[in-house]
Amino acid sequence: MPVQKVEPNFERLRTALLAGEPDRVPLLELAIDRSIQSAFLGRPVVTLEDVVEFHIRAGYDAVRLQPKIDMNPGKFQPREGMRISEASETDRERRWYSEGTGIITSMEDFERYIWPR
């Protein structure tokens, strides 16, 4: 069976979100790591234009964009439940909390939290 080229189409996603019936299920990801995007494109993904190019070439119907906000610069302290991956030549270190835990888990955490301006 020949591989069918997938053409991105935001209207497909819009139709589905508005309870319509699109021609197929929209293709969308909430997050795709830059290392995966870079491997797909065969070069580093650095700019927003690179991210958009990846999504178009991969056939996604939309690109999720969000502002980069450093919620606690220099205040990210490891604590229970935190997982840290090691950096490698092709990847960077990542820090995240396991499901069910997060930065704010109590009223004391909330009161100590340094909110962005």
C-alpha positions, 0 to 999 in steps of 0.5 A: 500500500503506498504511503499517503502524503499528509497535508497539514490543515488547521481548518481540520482541527478547527472543524473538530473543535467546533463539533464538526466532522473533519475529513480525518482525525486532526493530527496534533501534539502537545509537546515534541522534544527539540531533539526529536524535531532535530532528528526528523529534520536532520539539523538542529531546531533552534528558531520558531521557524524551525519548529513550524517547519518541523510541524508542516513537514511532519503533517501536523494540523497545528503547532502549539506555541507558548511563551517561555516563562522562567517561573523561578530563575535560579530557584529550581531545587530538586526535591522528592518526586523530581526526576532528572535525565542526564545530558548527552551529546545529542540531548540536554538535561531535563527536570520534571516532577512525577505525575501527582506531584509538582512545585506546589503541593501544600499551602506552605509551598504556595506561600513560599512560591516566587511568582513571575512579575 
